[in-house]
Amino acid sequence: RHRHRHRHRHRHRQDMLLIALLSSISGVSVVWSEAGTAVGQPVSVLQTDSHRLLLIGRVVVGAEYRMEWARDQAVFSGMALMQSVGFLTEPVPRRVLALGLGSGTAPAFLRARGIATDVVEIEPKVIAAAEAHFLFGEHRAPGSTLCADAVAYMQNATGGAPASASLLYDAILSDLFDGDNPMGLLDADQLRALKAGWLQPETGVLALNIVAFRTGPHARLARAVAATLRSVFRHVVVYADHDPRAADGDSSLPGNLLFLASDTAVAKRLATPPDEGDPPESSFYLHAHFKGWAPPELAAAADGEEGDVLAAGSGGGGEPPAWLREAAAAVRAAVPEMQRDALPAEGWQVVERLVAERSGGTATAKEELR
């Protein structure tokens, strides 16, 4: 059965394009929308002829192809990049903790590979949407799903003491971007506590996804995250969600950056699949090639040779420095342009109406645009 399924998928690989390159999007409809109870914004599921989106307010936090044969493939390149946790070896992960759910693309991918993946998600409506309207609902095990604030959970679940050895994780995947990066989790003290209390010693891997600039005046944030991780872990590597050498890249916008940190040489532990001639726009191509997409601009920071080490107060616990506030504001301002192609103009008009009508209230919606 497994081999037959693989051959079936392979026939369609040439059509498996990332959302940014879909040439036509039409027939937008609202599948589901309810006021969030934790985030203060509506949680909505919209769909086009080709794909389905999960949004918190105006921010796209998940997506899935509607075609049945394509549902288990990542739509956005950043999601495909986070699936790389499943390619770790020496050891192969048995237990992973995912902080943040979105539509569940990465957790579903890991669970489908037999990796017990526990999920912590702050917004119950996000969990409800992912389970009811996305493939995640078909992969509710192995692993559990907990509704809690991920940062508070990491700080408080063990009462400040390390978890027992049987509860330690082989990897932690943090995907908490919701228009802002999770600065409350990124200072050196928090990362040390996370490492000591939640990760397997030596081989444990922290996989941290943020949205940040690689170049320009606001690239200091990406360098600081790399430098801070390097102050806690012996090895840090950073991957972009596209080839940083590509001539057609837009360096004026931030992008997904995946930081992998461990006390072992984590880059050598990634057993990525081979290139089977897939198109460069596909998630299969990304899986085969992302190890060559380490941004050179961040290499020195990942080696601990430059960059600010974020201290307590750099995030939510105190007043962050001006440069950090400015970097966060620049990322926030870039989000609409980053996700513009996910919906046509009339789709974004519907999103605006949902935000206006459902922020702070409780409602459901189902409507068709023509």
C-alpha positions as CSV (number, residue, x, y, z in Angstrom):
1,R,0.0,0.0,0.0
2,H,2.8,2.4,0.9
3,R,4.6,1.9,-2.4
4,H,1.4,2.3,-4.5
5,R,0.7,5.6,-2.7
6,H,4.2,6.8,-3.5
7,R,3.9,6.1,-7.2
8,H,0.5,7.8,-7.3
9,R,1.9,10.9,-5.7
10,H,4.9,10.9,-8.0
11,R,2.7,11.2,-11.1
12,H,1.4,14.5,-9.8
13,R,4.6,16.1,-8.6
14,Q,4.9,18.4,-11.6
15,D,1.7,20.1,-10.5
16,M,2.7,20.5,-6.8
17,L,3.6,24.2,-6.8
18,L,4.0,26.4,-3.9
19,I,1.2,28.9,-3.4
20,A,3.2,32.0,-4.5
21,L,3.3,30.6,-8.0
22,L,-0.3,29.6,-8.5
23,S,-1.4,31.3,-11.6
24,S,-5.1,31.7,-11.0
25,I,-7.2,31.9,-7.8
26,S,-10.9,32.1,-8.0
27,G,-14.1,31.0,-6.3
28,V,-13.2,32.3,-2.8
29,S,-15.5,31.2,-0.1
30,V,-15.6,31.4,3.7
31,V,-15.8,27.9,5.1
32,W,-15.8,28.8,8.8
33,S,-15.1,31.8,11.0
34,E,-15.4,32.3,14.7
35,A,-14.2,34.9,17.1
36,G,-11.0,33.8,18.8
37,T,-11.1,33.4,22.6
38,A,-7.4,33.9,23.2
39,V,-6.1,36.0,20.3
40,G,-8.7,38.7,20.1
41,Q,-9.2,38.2,16.4
42,P,-11.4,36.0,14.3
43,V,-10.1,32.6,13.3
44,S,-11.2,31.9,9.8
45,V,-11.0,29.2,7.1
46,L,-11.2,30.5,3.5
47,Q,-10.8,28.6,0.4
48,T,-10.2,29.1,-3.3
49,D,-10.5,26.6,-6.2
50,S,-7.0,25.3,-5.4
51,H,-6.3,25.7,-1.7
52,R,-7.7,26.3,1.8
53,L,-6.3,29.0,4.2
54,L,-6.4,29.4,8.0
55,L,-6.2,33.0,9.2
56,I,-6.0,34.7,12.6
57,G,-7.3,38.1,11.8
58,R,-5.5,39.2,8.7
59,V,-2.5,36.9,9.1
60,V,-2.4,33.6,7.2
61,V,-1.1,30.9,9.7
62,G,-1.8,27.8,7.6
63,A,-2.8,26.4,4.3
64,E,-3.5,23.2,2.5
65,Y,-4.2,22.1,-1.1
66,R,-7.8,21.0,-1.8
67,M,-6.9,18.3,-4.3
68,E,-7.0,15.0,-2.4
69,W,-3.7,13.7,-3.8
70,A,-2.0,16.9,-2.7
71,R,-3.3,17.5,0.8
72,D,-0.3,16.0,2.6
73,Q,2.1,18.4,0.9
74,A,3.2,21.8,2.2
75,V,1.7,24.8,0.4
76,F,4.1,27.4,1.7
77,S,7.8,27.0,1.5
78,G,8.2,28.0,5.1
79,M,6.0,25.1,6.1
80,A,7.9,22.7,3.9
81,L,11.1,23.9,5.6
82,M,9.8,23.1,9.0
83,Q,8.9,19.6,8.0
84,S,12.7,19.0,7.8
85,V,12.6,18.1,11.5
86,G,11.4,14.7,10.2
87,F,14.7,14.2,8.3
88,L,16.8,14.2,11.5
89,T,18.9,11.1,12.2
90,E,21.4,9.9,14.9
91,P,18.9,9.5,16.5
92,V,15.8,9.6,14.4
93,P,13.3,11.6,16.5
94,R,10.8,9.5,18.5
95,R,9.2,12.4,20.4
96,V,8.8,16.0,19.1
97,L,7.1,19.0,20.8
98,A,5.5,21.5,18.4
99,L,4.9,25.0,19.8
100,G,2.1,26.5,17.7
101,L,-0.2,24.7,15.4
102,G,-1.5,26.7,12.5
103,S,-3.3,24.3,10.1
104,G,-1.0,21.5,11.4
105,T,1.1,21.0,8.3
106,A,4.4,20.2,10.1
107,P,2.8,18.2,13.0
108,A,0.7,16.1,10.6
109,F,3.8,15.4,8.5
110,L,5.7,14.2,11.5
111,R,2.9,12.1,12.9
112,A,2.4,10.5,9.5
113,R,6.1,9.4,9.7
114,G,5.3,7.7,13.1
115,I,6.9,10.5,15.2
116,A,4.9,11.1,18.4
117,T,4.3,14.8,18.1
118,D,2.8,16.8,21.0
119,V,1.3,20.2,20.1
120,V,0.8,23.2,22.3
121,E,-1.5,25.9,20.8
122,I,-2.9,28.9,22.6
123,E,-6.1,29.4,20.6
124,P,-8.8,26.7,20.9
125,K,-10.5,27.9,17.7
126,V,-7.2,27.2,15.8
127,I,-7.2,23.7,17.2
128,A,-10.9,23.3,16.2
129,A,-10.3,24.6,12.7
130,A,-7.2,22.5,12.1
131,E,-9.0,19.3,13.3
132,A,-12.2,20.0,11.4
133,H,-11.0,21.5,8.1
134,F,-7.4,20.4,7.5
135,L,-5.5,17.1,7.2
136,F,-4.3,17.5,10.7
137,G,-7.7,16.2,11.8
138,E,-6.7,12.8,10.2
139,H,-3.4,12.7,12.2
140,R,-4.5,13.1,15.8
141,A,-1.9,10.6,16.9
142,P,0.8,9.6,17.8
143,G,1.0,12.5,20.2
144,S,-1.4,14.8,22.0
145,T,-2.7,18.4,21.4
146,L,-2.9,20.8,24.4
147,C,-4.5,24.2,24.5
148,A,-2.1,26.5,26.4
149,D,0.1,29.5,25.9
150,A,3.3,27.9,24.6
151,V,5.7,30.3,26.3
152,A,3.9,30.1,29.7
153,Y,3.7,26.3,29.3
154,M,7.4,25.9,28.7
155,Q,8.1,28.1,31.8
156,N,5.6,26.7,34.2
157,A,4.6,23.1,33.3
158,T,7.4,21.5,35.3
159,G,7.4,24.1,38.1
160,G,10.8,25.3,36.9
161,A,12.3,21.9,37.3
162,P,13.5,19.8,34.3
163,A,11.0,17.2,33.0
164,S,11.7,13.6,33.8
165,A,13.9,11.7,31.4
166,S,11.0,9.9,29.9
167,L,9.3,13.2,29.0
168,L,12.3,14.8,27.3
169,Y,11.9,15.5,23.6
170,D,14.3,14.6,20.7
171,A,13.3,17.9,19.1
172,I,11.2,21.0,19.7
173,L,9.7,22.8,16.8
174,S,8.7,26.4,17.6
175,D,6.4,28.0,15.0
176,L,4.8,30.8,16.9
177,F,4.8,33.6,14.3
178,D,1.3,35.2,14.1
179,G,2.4,38.5,12.6
180,D,4.9,39.0,15.4
181,N,7.9,36.7,16.4
182,P,7.7,35.1,19.8
183,M,10.3,37.3,21.5
184,G,9.2,36.1,24.9
185,L,10.9,32.7,24.1
186,L,14.1,34.1,22.5
187,D,16.2,35.5,25.3
188,A,19.2,33.4,26.4
189,D,17.8,32.6,29.8
190,Q,14.6,31.2,28.4
191,L,16.5,29.1,25.8
192,R,18.8,27.7,28.5
193,A,15.8,26.7,30.6
194,L,14.1,25.1,27.5
195,K,17.2,23.2,26.7
196,A,17.8,21.9,30.2
197,G,14.1,21.2,31.0
198,W,12.7,19.8,27.8
199,L,15.4,18.5,25.3
200,Q,17.3,15.3,25.4
201,P,20.9,16.0,26.5
202,E,23.5,16.3,23.7
203,T,21.3,15.2,20.8
204,G,18.2,17.3,21.4
205,V,17.4,19.8,18.6
206,L,15.6,23.1,18.9
207,A,14.1,24.0,15.5
208,L,13.0,27.7,15.6
209,N,11.1,29.3,12.8
210,I,10.9,33.1,12.7
211,V,10.1,35.7,10.0
212,A,12.9,38.2,9.6
213,F,15.1,40.2,7.2
214,R,18.4,38.6,6.1
215,T,19.8,41.9,4.8
216,G,19.3,45.6,5.3
217,P,18.8,47.7,8.4
218,H,16.6,45.3,10.2
219,A,18.7,42.1,9.7
220,R,20.1,42.6,13.2
221,L,17.2,40.6,14.5
222,A,18.1,37.4,12.5
223,R,21.8,37.8,13.6
224,A,20.7,38.3,17.2
225,V,18.6,35.1,17.2
226,A,21.5,33.2,15.7
227,A,24.0,34.6,18.2
228,T,21.6,34.0,21.1
229,L,21.1,30.4,20.1
230,R,24.9,29.9,19.7
231,S,25.4,31.2,23.3
232,V,23.2,28.3,24.5
233,F,24.0,25.5,22.0
234,R,27.3,24.3,20.6
235,H,26.0,24.1,17.0
236,V,23.6,26.4,15.1
237,V,22.7,26.3,11.5
238,V,20.2,28.6,9.7
239,Y,18.2,27.8,6.5
240,A,16.1,30.1,4.4
241,D,12.9,28.9,2.7
242,H,14.4,29.6,-0.7
243,D,17.8,29.7,-2.3
244,P,19.4,33.0,-1.0
245,R,21.5,33.2,-4.1
246,A,18.5,33.2,-6.5
247,A,18.4,36.3,-8.7
248,D,14.6,36.5,-8.6
249,G,14.4,36.7,-4.8
250,D,12.9,39.9,-3.2
251,S,15.4,41.0,-0.6
252,S,13.2,43.9,0.4
253,L,10.8,41.5,2.2
254,P,11.5,39.3,5.3
255,G,11.2,35.6,4.9
256,N,11.0,32.4,6.9
257,L,14.2,31.4,8.6
258,L,14.6,28.0,10.3
259,F,17.3,27.9,13.0
260,L,18.4,24.4,14.1
261,A,20.4,24.3,17.4
262,S,21.9,21.4,19.2
263,D,25.0,20.3,21.1
264,T,25.8,17.9,18.2
265,A,26.6,18.9,14.6
266,V,22.9,19.1,13.5
267,A,23.5,19.9,9.8
268,K,25.3,16.5,9.4
269,R,22.3,14.7,11.0
270,L,19.8,15.8,8.3
271,A,19.2,12.9,5.9
272,T,17.3,14.8,3.2
273,P,15.6,13.0,0.3
274,P,17.3,12.9,-3.1
275,D,16.5,15.2,-6.0
276,E,14.2,13.3,-8.3
277,G,13.8,16.0,-10.9
278,D,11.0,17.9,-9.2
279,P,10.2,21.5,-10.3
280,P,12.0,24.2,-8.3
281,E,8.7,25.5,-7.0
282,S,7.7,22.2,-5.3
283,S,8.0,21.3,-1.7
284,F,9.8,18.1,-2.9
285,Y,12.5,20.2,-4.4
286,L,12.8,22.2,-1.2
287,H,13.3,19.1,0.8
288,A,16.0,17.9,-1.5
289,H,17.9,21.2,-1.6
290,F,17.3,23.4,1.5
291,K,20.6,22.3,3.1
292,G,22.3,24.4,0.4
293,W,20.2,27.5,1.4
294,A,22.1,28.6,4.5
295,P,22.2,32.4,4.2
296,P,25.8,33.6,4.1
297,E,24.9,36.8,5.9
298,L,24.1,34.8,9.0
299,A,27.0,32.4,9.0
300,A,29.2,34.5,11.4
301,A,26.3,35.0,13.9
302,A,25.6,31.2,13.8
303,D,29.2,30.6,14.6
304,G,29.0,33.0,17.6
305,E,31.3,35.5,16.0
306,E,28.9,38.5,15.8
307,G,25.4,39.5,16.8
308,D,23.6,40.6,19.9
309,V,22.8,38.0,22.6
310,L,19.3,38.7,23.6
311,A,18.9,39.1,27.3
312,A,15.8,39.0,29.6
313,G,13.7,42.1,28.8
314,S,14.4,41.9,25.1
315,G,11.0,40.2,24.6
316,G,7.7,40.5,26.4
317,G,9.2,40.7,29.9
318,G,10.5,44.2,29.7
319,E,11.2,47.2,27.5
320,P,13.1,45.9,24.4
321,P,15.8,48.1,22.8
322,A,14.8,50.5,20.1
323,W,16.4,48.5,17.3
324,L,14.4,45.4,18.3
325,R,11.2,47.3,18.3
326,E,12.0,48.8,14.9
327,A,12.8,45.3,13.5
328,A,9.5,43.9,14.8
329,A,7.6,46.8,13.4
330,A,9.2,46.3,10.0
331,V,8.3,42.6,9.9
332,R,4.8,43.4,10.9
333,A,4.4,46.1,8.2
334,A,5.7,43.6,5.6
335,V,3.2,40.8,6.3
336,P,0.4,42.1,4.0
337,E,2.8,42.2,1.0
338,M,4.3,38.8,1.9
339,Q,0.9,37.1,1.9
340,R,-0.8,39.2,-0.8
341,D,-0.8,36.4,-3.5
342,A,-2.6,33.9,-1.2
343,L,-5.9,35.5,-2.0
344,P,-7.3,37.7,-4.7
345,A,-8.3,41.3,-3.9
346,E,-11.9,40.3,-3.2
347,G,-10.7,37.6,-0.8
348,W,-8.8,40.2,1.2
349,Q,-12.0,42.3,1.3
350,V,-13.8,39.4,2.9
351,V,-11.0,39.1,5.4
352,E,-11.4,42.8,6.3
353,R,-15.1,42.3,6.8
354,L,-14.6,39.3,9.1
355,V,-12.1,41.2,11.2
356,A,-14.4,44.2,11.5
357,E,-17.5,42.1,12.3
358,R,-16.1,39.3,14.5
359,S,-13.3,40.7,16.5
360,G,-14.4,40.4,20.1
361,G,-17.7,38.7,19.2
362,T,-18.8,35.2,18.5
363,A,-20.2,34.3,15.0
364,T,-19.9,31.8,12.2
365,A,-20.1,32.5,8.5
366,K,-20.4,30.6,5.3
367,E,-20.7,32.6,2.1
368,E,-19.7,32.5,-1.6
369,L,-18.1,35.2,-3.7
370,R,-18.8,35.5,-7.4
